[in-house]
Amino acid sequence: MTKLKEKSAELKELKKTTWIMIAIHVVFFLFFLLITHWTPASGDDWVYAVGGRWNNPFVQAFHMYQTWSGRYLSELWGFLVAPHKRLWNVLNPLFFTAILFLLVFVSRRRGHDVMRTALAGFLMLSVSNHLRMQTYTWIMGTTYVLPLVLFLIQTVLLRWILLENRQIRFGLPILCILNLCIPLYMENAAALMLGSDLLVLLWLFFSDRRKLKPMAAVTVFALAGTLIILLSPGAALRMSGDNAAFGALSLTQKIAQNWPLFLEHAFTEHAWITGFVFFSFGLSYYQNRKRIGWIGWAMIALLAMGIVLQNGGLDLFLCIDIVLMTLAYEEDRKKKWFLIWMLLCALGADLVMLVSPIFDSRSGLYTVYLLILAALYNTDDLDLNKAGTAAAAVLFLAGMTFRMAGLYEIYHMVHLINVKRYSEIEYYRVRPDAGDAWLLAYPDESIHSANVQEGDDTHMYYFKEYYDLNQDLHLIFYYLEDYNATTIFGE
């Protein structure tokens, strides 16, 4: 009878946990649904929306492969989806909810599910404004998000097949397709894919050579995708044209120019995320202080220093130290190699950008999310009692709610500006001979590329085409000293 009562209590607890996790995911989806709906098309969205209206998207994407970029699947996404913003309004929240689910699923160790879900949501909403604007609510920024979703799916499959020895039906063909497709979205996604596969091959060589052959076959597909994007005629033309000055630099000069950007986009822009990574590992070393000894105390002191100073160089040094500490002291074989793999992939995804002519915040998406995954994975393995886990869950839920409230204010303001700007656009659309057209600008740190700068002839042309404005109009984007309902609508 006692065992039956215990089992019944466990089932009730599991049911309760499941419903709380479902509720968090639903709220997360609805929140992204709202802010995505409120975000207008902007920047390159106009270019691809106009290009995809009356042309075959597949032909257009192939044309871009020949003349502009090797990112065939990213170009195809633009021509397929940018003309249909209502479709993106649904797809975007689905992608980010899928990322939340996959982060929670991949990082499960002891089963602190509610705490880990709340923590994942909080960290996802704690990225820098620049990364948020360039990937969270930008149609063409979704081309960075899609490879992340696919990479996390690959991570699940690799964990099942390699670490847990599961037999997954069609697992190998799915891995091959993923490894071919992911590189065709982005250059650093290609580097991440190929680099992660090579790390797995290296690990299998020393641990389980029976699985080397199928993994090598998977890696061949990643190599093929990487070669397709790197050997694009369009990418070569763009490098020799728009990026000729950067291409003329030596390797040392390229690295020197991009090194500060690497430290910024990988670490210092995301203080909450790097800080929590260090906190979780510091707590882990504290719980294992008797076994690790003085080195554990030294690492705790260094990690505390990293949280306080927020210095990019120190952050990189500490991430390398965490890898070495995991290699030397982690006793759980599966956890050891999975953590090392995640951290090395995180560092490599941004390090490859040192030789790129364009290194913006959005390029750091994979590094940031793999650091989040490492923090979640390590946190779920901490020795926390039920009360401590519940308290942490409440704290992270509060943090997630606070982040949502802050972003709600930003995107509600964007919505109000949309209403005003659309009325202004309609005014000038029916008055093509107005001469100067005054349009309300979106404030800095709100959304990406929504205002067209003087001299940006390409985006100026496509903005007018997108909104059916006379090309002879002179557009002037004006700013307000303060943005609220009263000032926006001039009441």
VEXDREN-2710 file (C-alpha; in Angstrom, 1 decimal):
% VEXDREN-2710
k/r/px/py/pz
1/MET/0.0/0.0/0.0
2/THR/2.8/2.4/0.9
3/LYS/4.5/1.8/-2.5
4/LEU/1.2/2.5/-4.3
5/LYS/0.8/5.8/-2.4
6/GLU/4.4/6.8/-3.3
7/LYS/3.8/5.9/-7.0
8/SER/0.6/7.8/-7.0
9/ALA/2.3/10.8/-5.4
10/GLU/5.0/10.6/-8.1
11/LEU/2.5/10.5/-10.9
12/LYS/0.7/13.5/-9.5
13/GLU/4.0/15.4/-9.2
14/LEU/4.9/14.4/-12.8
15/LYS/1.5/15.6/-14.0
16/LYS/1.8/18.9/-12.2
17/THR/5.3/19.4/-13.6
18/THR/4.2/18.6/-17.1
19/TRP/1.3/21.1/-17.0
20/ILE/3.5/23.8/-15.6
21/MET/6.0/23.2/-18.4
22/ILE/3.3/23.3/-21.0
23/ALA/2.0/26.5/-19.6
24/ILE/5.4/28.1/-19.8
25/HIS/5.8/27.0/-23.4
26/VAL/2.3/28.3/-24.3
27/VAL/3.0/31.7/-22.7
28/PHE/6.3/31.9/-24.5
29/PHE/4.7/31.1/-27.8
30/LEU/1.9/33.7/-27.3
31/PHE/4.4/36.3/-26.3
32/PHE/6.5/35.8/-29.5
33/LEU/3.3/35.6/-31.5
34/LEU/2.4/39.1/-30.3
35/ILE/5.8/40.8/-30.7
36/THR/6.2/39.2/-34.1
37/HIS/2.8/40.5/-35.2
38/TRP/3.7/44.0/-34.0
39/THR/7.1/44.0/-35.9
40/PRO/7.0/45.4/-39.5
41/ALA/9.1/44.2/-42.4
42/SER/12.4/46.1/-42.5
43/GLY/15.7/46.4/-44.3
44/ASP/16.5/43.4/-46.4
45/ASP/12.9/42.2/-45.9
46/TRP/11.7/44.8/-48.4
47/VAL/14.3/43.6/-50.9
48/TYR/13.3/40.0/-50.7
49/ALA/9.6/40.7/-50.5
50/VAL/9.7/42.7/-53.7
51/GLY/12.0/40.1/-55.4
52/GLY/9.7/37.3/-54.5
53/ARG/6.4/38.8/-55.4
54/TRP/6.3/38.0/-59.1
55/ASN/9.4/35.8/-59.6
56/ASN/10.1/32.1/-59.0
57/PRO/11.8/31.9/-55.6
58/PHE/14.0/29.0/-56.5
59/VAL/15.2/30.7/-59.6
60/GLN/15.8/33.9/-57.7
61/ALA/17.8/32.1/-55.0
62/PHE/19.9/30.4/-57.7
63/HIS/20.5/33.8/-59.3
64/MET/21.7/35.1/-55.9
65/TYR/24.0/32.1/-55.5
66/GLN/25.6/33.0/-58.8
67/THR/25.9/36.7/-58.2
68/TRP/25.8/37.6/-54.5
69/SER/25.8/34.8/-51.8
70/GLY/26.4/31.1/-51.4
71/ARG/23.6/31.0/-48.7
72/TYR/21.2/29.3/-51.1
73/LEU/18.6/28.2/-48.4
74/SER/18.8/31.6/-46.7
75/GLU/18.1/33.3/-50.0
76/LEU/15.3/30.9/-50.7
77/TRP/13.8/31.6/-47.3
78/GLY/13.8/35.3/-48.1
79/PHE/12.1/35.0/-51.5
80/LEU/9.5/32.5/-50.2
81/VAL/8.6/34.0/-46.8
82/ALA/9.3/37.8/-46.9
83/PRO/6.4/38.4/-49.4
84/HIS/4.1/36.7/-46.9
85/LYS/4.6/38.3/-43.5
86/ARG/1.5/36.7/-42.1
87/LEU/3.1/33.3/-42.6
88/TRP/6.3/34.5/-40.8
89/ASN/4.1/35.9/-38.0
90/VAL/3.3/32.2/-37.2
91/LEU/6.5/30.5/-38.1
92/ASN/8.7/32.8/-36.0
93/PRO/7.1/32.1/-32.6
94/LEU/7.0/28.4/-33.6
95/PHE/10.8/28.4/-34.1
96/PHE/11.6/30.1/-30.9
97/THR/9.2/27.9/-28.9
98/ALA/10.9/24.9/-30.5
99/ILE/14.3/26.3/-29.4
100/LEU/13.0/26.6/-25.9
101/PHE/11.7/23.0/-25.9
102/LEU/14.9/21.6/-27.5
103/LEU/17.1/23.4/-25.0
104/VAL/15.1/22.0/-22.1
105/PHE/15.0/18.5/-23.7
106/VAL/18.7/18.3/-24.5
107/SER/19.9/19.6/-21.2
108/ARG/17.9/17.1/-19.0
109/ARG/20.0/15.2/-16.5
110/ARG/18.3/14.9/-13.0
111/GLY/14.9/16.3/-14.0
112/HIS/14.6/19.7/-12.5
113/ASP/12.3/20.4/-15.4
114/VAL/10.3/23.5/-14.3
115/MET/13.4/25.2/-13.0
116/ARG/15.3/24.5/-16.2
117/THR/12.4/25.6/-18.4
118/ALA/12.1/28.9/-16.6
119/LEU/15.9/29.4/-16.7
120/ALA/16.0/28.7/-20.4
121/GLY/13.2/31.2/-21.1
122/PHE/14.9/33.8/-18.9
123/LEU/18.3/33.4/-20.6
124/MET/16.7/33.4/-24.1
125/LEU/15.1/36.8/-23.3
126/SER/18.4/38.1/-21.8
127/VAL/20.4/38.4/-25.0
128/SER/21.7/41.9/-26.1
129/ASN/19.4/44.3/-27.9
130/HIS/21.4/44.0/-31.1
131/LEU/21.1/40.2/-31.2
132/ARG/17.4/40.4/-30.3
133/MET/16.7/43.0/-33.1
134/GLN/18.8/41.1/-35.7
135/THR/17.4/37.6/-35.1
136/TYR/14.3/37.6/-32.9
137/THR/12.0/39.9/-34.8
138/TRP/13.4/40.3/-38.3
139/ILE/12.3/38.2/-41.2
140/MET/15.8/37.9/-42.8
141/GLY/17.2/37.4/-39.3
142/THR/15.3/34.1/-39.1
143/THR/17.9/32.7/-41.6
144/TYR/20.2/32.6/-38.5
145/VAL/17.6/31.1/-36.3
146/LEU/16.6/28.2/-38.6
147/PRO/20.2/26.6/-38.6
148/LEU/20.1/26.8/-34.8
149/VAL/16.8/24.9/-34.6
150/LEU/18.2/22.2/-37.0
151/PHE/21.5/22.0/-35.1
152/LEU/19.6/21.4/-31.8
153/ILE/17.6/18.6/-33.5
154/GLN/20.9/17.1/-34.7
155/THR/22.2/17.3/-31.1
156/VAL/19.2/15.3/-29.9
157/LEU/19.8/12.6/-32.5
158/LEU/23.6/12.4/-31.8
159/ARG/23.0/12.2/-28.1
160/TRP/20.4/9.4/-28.5
161/ILE/22.5/7.4/-31.0
162/LEU/26.1/7.9/-29.7
163/LEU/25.7/8.4/-25.9
164/GLU/22.5/6.4/-25.2
165/ASN/22.9/3.8/-28.0
166/ARG/19.3/4.1/-29.1
167/GLN/18.2/2.7/-32.5
168/ILE/16.5/5.6/-34.3
169/ARG/14.5/4.7/-37.3
170/PHE/15.8/6.8/-40.3
171/GLY/18.3/8.4/-37.9
172/LEU/21.2/8.3/-40.3
173/PRO/19.4/9.6/-43.3
174/ILE/18.0/12.5/-41.2
175/LEU/21.4/13.3/-40.0
176/CYS/22.8/13.4/-43.5
177/ILE/20.0/15.7/-44.7
178/LEU/20.6/18.0/-41.7
179/ASN/24.3/18.1/-42.3
180/LEU/23.8/19.0/-46.0
181/CYS/21.2/21.7/-45.3
182/ILE/22.5/23.6/-42.3
183/PRO/25.7/24.8/-44.0
184/LEU/23.6/26.2/-46.9
185/TYR/22.1/28.8/-44.5
186/MET/25.2/30.6/-43.2
187/GLU/29.0/30.4/-43.4
188/ASN/29.5/30.1/-39.6
189/ALA/26.7/27.6/-39.4
190/ALA/28.7/25.6/-42.0
191/ALA/31.8/25.9/-39.8
192/LEU/29.8/24.9/-36.7
193/MET/28.4/21.8/-38.5
194/LEU/31.6/20.6/-39.9
195/GLY/33.6/21.4/-36.8
196/SER/31.1/19.6/-34.5
197/ASP/31.2/16.5/-36.7
198/LEU/35.0/16.4/-36.7
199/LEU/35.0/16.6/-32.8
200/VAL/32.5/13.7/-32.7
201/LEU/34.7/11.7/-35.1
202/LEU/37.7/12.4/-32.9
203/TRP/35.8/11.2/-29.8
204/LEU/34.6/8.1/-31.6
205/PHE/38.1/7.2/-32.7
206/PHE/39.2/6.9/-29.0
207/SER/35.9/5.6/-27.6
208/ASP/33.8/3.5/-30.0
209/ARG/35.3/2.9/-33.5
210/ARG/32.3/0.8/-34.5
211/LYS/30.3/4.0/-35.0
212/LEU/33.1/5.8/-37.0
213/LYS/31.9/4.8/-40.4
214/PRO/28.3/6.0/-40.2
215/MET/29.5/9.3/-38.6
216/ALA/32.1/9.7/-41.3
217/ALA/29.3/9.4/-43.9
218/VAL/27.3/12.1/-42.0
219/THR/30.4/14.3/-42.0
220/VAL/30.8/14.0/-45.8
221/PHE/27.4/15.6/-46.2
222/ALA/28.5/18.5/-43.9
223/LEU/31.6/18.9/-46.0
224/ALA/29.6/18.9/-49.2
225/GLY/27.3/21.6/-47.9
226/THR/30.3/23.7/-46.7
227/LEU/32.0/23.4/-50.1
228/ILE/28.8/24.4/-51.9
229/ILE/28.5/27.6/-49.8
230/LEU/32.2/28.5/-49.9
231/LEU/32.6/27.9/-53.7
232/SER/29.7/30.0/-54.6
233/PRO/30.5/32.3/-57.6
234/GLY/28.4/35.0/-56.0
235/ALA/30.4/34.9/-52.7
236/ALA/33.6/35.3/-54.7
237/LEU/32.2/38.2/-56.6
238/ARG/31.0/39.9/-53.4
239/MET/34.4/39.4/-51.7
240/SER/36.2/40.9/-54.7
241/GLY/33.7/43.8/-54.9
242/ASP/32.1/45.0/-51.7
243/ASN/34.6/43.4/-49.4
244/ALA/37.8/43.9/-51.5
245/ALA/39.5/46.0/-48.8
246/PHE/39.0/43.3/-46.1
247/GLY/40.0/40.6/-48.6
248/ALA/43.3/42.4/-49.2
249/LEU/44.3/42.2/-45.5
250/SER/46.6/39.5/-44.2
251/LEU/45.3/36.8/-42.0
252/THR/46.9/38.5/-38.9
253/GLN/45.3/41.8/-39.9
254/LYS/41.9/40.3/-40.3
255/ILE/42.1/38.6/-36.9
256/ALA/43.3/41.8/-35.2
257/GLN/40.4/43.8/-36.7
258/ASN/37.8/41.3/-35.7
259/TRP/39.1/40.2/-32.3
260/PRO/37.4/42.9/-30.3
261/LEU/34.1/42.0/-32.1
262/PHE/34.6/38.3/-31.2
263/LEU/34.9/39.1/-27.5
264/GLU/32.0/41.5/-27.6
265/HIS/29.5/39.4/-29.6
266/ALA/30.4/36.2/-27.8
267/PHE/30.6/37.4/-24.2
268/THR/30.4/41.0/-23.1
269/GLU/27.2/41.8/-25.0
270/HIS/25.4/39.1/-23.0
271/ALA/26.5/39.7/-19.4
272/TRP/23.5/37.8/-17.9
273/ILE/24.3/34.7/-20.0
274/THR/28.0/34.5/-19.5
275/GLY/27.5/35.4/-15.8
276/PHE/25.1/32.6/-15.3
277/VAL/27.4/30.1/-17.1
278/PHE/30.2/31.1/-14.7
279/PHE/27.8/31.0/-11.7
280/SER/26.6/27.5/-12.5
281/PHE/30.1/26.1/-12.9
282/GLY/31.3/27.9/-9.8
283/LEU/28.5/26.3/-7.8
284/SER/29.4/22.9/-9.3
285/TYR/33.0/23.3/-8.2
286/TYR/31.9/24.3/-4.7
287/GLN/29.7/21.2/-4.4
288/ASN/32.8/19.1/-5.4
289/ARG/35.3/21.1/-3.5
290/LYS/36.5/18.2/-1.4
291/ARG/37.3/16.1/-4.5
292/ILE/38.8/18.9/-6.6
293/GLY/40.7/20.6/-3.8
294/TRP/42.4/24.0/-4.1
295/ILE/42.1/24.2/-7.9
296/GLY/38.3/24.3/-7.4
297/TRP/38.6/27.2/-5.0
298/ALA/40.9/29.0/-7.4
299/MET/38.4/28.5/-10.2
300/ILE/35.5/29.7/-8.0
301/ALA/37.5/32.9/-7.3
302/LEU/38.3/33.4/-11.0
303/LEU/34.7/32.8/-12.1
304/ALA/33.5/35.3/-9.5
305/MET/35.9/37.8/-10.9
306/GLY/34.6/37.1/-14.4
307/ILE/31.0/37.8/-13.3
308/VAL/32.0/41.1/-11.7
309/LEU/34.5/42.4/-14.3
310/GLN/32.6/41.3/-17.5
311/ASN/35.8/41.4/-19.5
312/GLY/35.8/39.6/-22.9
313/GLY/39.4/38.4/-22.7
314/LEU/38.9/37.1/-19.1
315/ASP/35.6/35.4/-20.2
316/LEU/37.4/33.6/-23.0
317/PHE/40.1/32.5/-20.6
318/LEU/37.5/31.2/-18.2
319/CYS/35.6/29.2/-20.9
320/ILE/38.9/27.5/-21.8
321/ASP/39.5/26.8/-18.1
322/ILE/36.1/25.3/-17.8
323/VAL/36.8/22.9/-20.7
324/LEU/40.1/21.9/-19.0
325/MET/38.5/21.5/-15.6
326/THR/35.7/19.3/-17.2
327/LEU/38.3/17.2/-18.9
328/ALA/40.4/16.7/-15.8
329/TYR/37.8/16.3/-13.0
330/GLU/34.4/15.3/-14.4
331/GLU/33.8/11.7/-13.5
332/ASP/30.7/11.1/-15.5
333/ARG/31.9/10.1/-18.9
334/LYS/28.8/11.1/-20.8
335/LYS/28.6/14.5/-19.1
336/LYS/32.3/15.2/-19.6
337/TRP/32.4/14.7/-23.4
338/PHE/29.0/16.3/-24.0
339/LEU/30.0/19.4/-22.1
340/ILE/33.4/19.7/-23.8
341/TRP/31.7/19.2/-27.2
342/MET/29.2/22.0/-26.5
343/LEU/31.8/24.5/-25.2
344/LEU/34.2/23.9/-28.0
345/CYS/31.4/24.2/-30.6
346/ALA/30.3/27.4/-28.9
347/LEU/33.8/28.9/-29.1
348/GLY/34.4/27.7/-32.6
349/ALA/31.1/29.1/-34.0
350/ASP/32.4/32.7/-33.3
351/LEU/36.1/32.2/-33.7
352/VAL/35.6/31.3/-37.4
353/MET/34.1/34.8/-37.9
354/LEU/37.5/36.3/-37.2
355/VAL/38.2/35.9/-41.0
356/SER/34.8/37.3/-42.1
357/PRO/34.4/40.8/-43.6
358/ILE/31.0/41.1/-41.9
359/PHE/30.9/40.3/-38.1
360/ASP/27.7/41.6/-36.5
361/SER/25.8/40.6/-33.3
362/ARG/23.7/38.1/-35.2
363/SER/26.7/36.0/-36.1
364/GLY/27.1/35.3/-32.3
365/LEU/23.7/33.6/-32.1
366/TYR/25.1/30.0/-32.1
367/THR/27.8/30.8/-29.6
368/VAL/25.3/32.4/-27.2
369/TYR/22.8/29.6/-27.4
370/LEU/25.4/26.8/-27.0
371/LEU/26.6/28.6/-23.9
372/ILE/23.0/28.7/-22.7
373/LEU/22.8/25.0/-23.4
374/ALA/26.0/24.2/-21.5
375/ALA/24.7/26.3/-18.5
376/LEU/21.4/24.5/-18.5
377/TYR/23.0/21.1/-18.8
378/ASN/25.4/21.8/-15.9
379/THR/22.7/23.4/-13.7
380/ASP/20.4/20.4/-14.0
381/ASP/23.2/18.2/-12.6
382/LEU/23.7/20.3/-9.5
383/ASP/22.8/18.8/-6.1
384/LEU/19.7/20.8/-5.3
385/ASN/17.0/19.8/-2.8
386/LYS/13.3/20.2/-3.6
387/ALA/13.0/23.5/-1.8
388/GLY/16.1/25.0/-3.5
389/THR/14.9/23.8/-6.9
390/ALA/11.4/25.4/-6.3
391/ALA/12.9/28.7/-5.1
392/ALA/15.1/28.8/-8.2
393/ALA/12.2/28.1/-10.4
394/VAL/10.2/30.9/-8.9
395/LEU/13.1/33.3/-9.2
396/PHE/13.7/32.4/-12.9
397/LEU/10.0/32.6/-13.7
398/ALA/10.0/36.1/-12.1
399/GLY/13.0/37.0/-14.2
400/MET/11.4/35.7/-17.4
401/THR/8.2/37.7/-16.6
402/PHE/10.3/40.8/-16.0
403/ARG/12.1/40.4/-19.4
404/MET/8.7/39.9/-21.1
405/ALA/7.4/43.1/-19.6
406/GLY/10.3/45.1/-20.8
407/LEU/10.1/43.7/-24.3
408/TYR/6.3/44.2/-24.3
409/GLU/6.9/47.9/-23.7
410/ILE/9.4/48.1/-26.6
411/TYR/7.2/46.3/-29.1
412/HIS/4.0/48.0/-28.0
413/MET/5.7/51.3/-28.8
414/VAL/6.7/49.8/-32.2
415/HIS/3.1/48.9/-32.8
416/LEU/2.0/52.4/-32.1
417/ILE/4.7/53.8/-34.5
418/ASN/3.5/51.3/-37.1
419/VAL/-0.1/52.7/-36.9
420/LYS/1.3/56.2/-37.3
421/ARG/3.8/55.4/-40.1
422/TYR/1.3/53.4/-42.1
423/SER/-1.1/56.4/-42.1
424/GLU/1.8/58.6/-43.3
425/ILE/2.7/56.1/-46.0
426/GLU/-0.9/55.9/-47.2
427/TYR/-1.0/59.7/-47.3
428/TYR/2.0/59.9/-49.6
429/ARG/1.0/56.9/-51.6
430/VAL/-2.1/58.7/-52.9
431/ARG/-0.1/61.9/-53.3
432/PRO/2.9/60.8/-55.5
433/ASP/3.8/64.4/-56.3
434/ALA/4.2/65.5/-52.7
435/GLY/8.0/66.0/-53.1
436/ASP/9.2/65.5/-49.5
437/ALA/7.7/62.6/-47.5
438/TRP/8.0/62.8/-43.8
439/LEU/7.8/59.4/-42.1
440/LEU/8.1/58.7/-38.3
441/ALA/11.3/56.9/-37.5
442/TYR/11.6/54.0/-35.1
443/PRO/14.0/54.8/-32.2
444/ASP/17.4/53.1/-31.9
445/GLU/17.5/49.8/-30.0
446/SER/13.9/49.0/-30.9
447/ILE/13.9/47.0/-34.2
448/HIS/16.5/46.4/-36.9
449/SER/16.9/48.5/-40.1
450/ALA/13.4/50.0/-40.1
451/ASN/14.6/53.5/-41.1
452/VAL/16.5/54.1/-44.3
453/GLN/19.7/56.2/-44.1
454/GLU/20.6/58.9/-46.6
455/GLY/22.8/57.4/-49.3
456/ASP/21.4/53.9/-48.9
457/ASP/20.0/53.8/-52.4
458/THR/19.2/50.1/-52.5
459/HIS/17.0/50.0/-49.4
460/MET/15.5/53.4/-50.3
461/TYR/14.4/52.0/-53.7
462/TYR/12.9/48.8/-52.2
463/PHE/11.2/50.6/-49.4
464/LYS/9.3/52.6/-51.9
465/GLU/8.5/49.5/-54.0
466/TYR/7.4/47.6/-51.0
467/TYR/4.9/50.3/-50.0
468/ASP/4.0/51.3/-53.5
469/LEU/5.4/54.8/-53.2
470/ASN/6.6/57.1/-56.0
471/GLN/10.3/56.6/-56.6
472/ASP/10.6/60.4/-57.0
473/LEU/9.6/61.1/-53.4
474/HIS/12.3/62.3/-51.1
475/LEU/11.9/60.3/-47.9
476/ILE/12.7/62.0/-44.6
477/PHE/12.6/59.8/-41.4
478/TYR/12.1/62.1/-38.4
479/TYR/12.7/61.2/-34.7
480/LEU/10.8/62.3/-31.6
481/GLU/12.5/63.3/-28.4
482/ASP/10.2/61.0/-26.5
483/TYR/8.1/58.1/-27.8
484/ASN/4.7/57.5/-26.2
485/ALA/1.1/57.4/-27.4
486/THR/0.7/61.2/-26.9
487/THR/3.8/62.2/-28.8
488/ILE/3.4/59.6/-31.6
489/PHE/-0.1/60.6/-32.5
490/GLY/0.4/64.3/-31.7
491/GLU/-2.5/64.5/-29.2
END
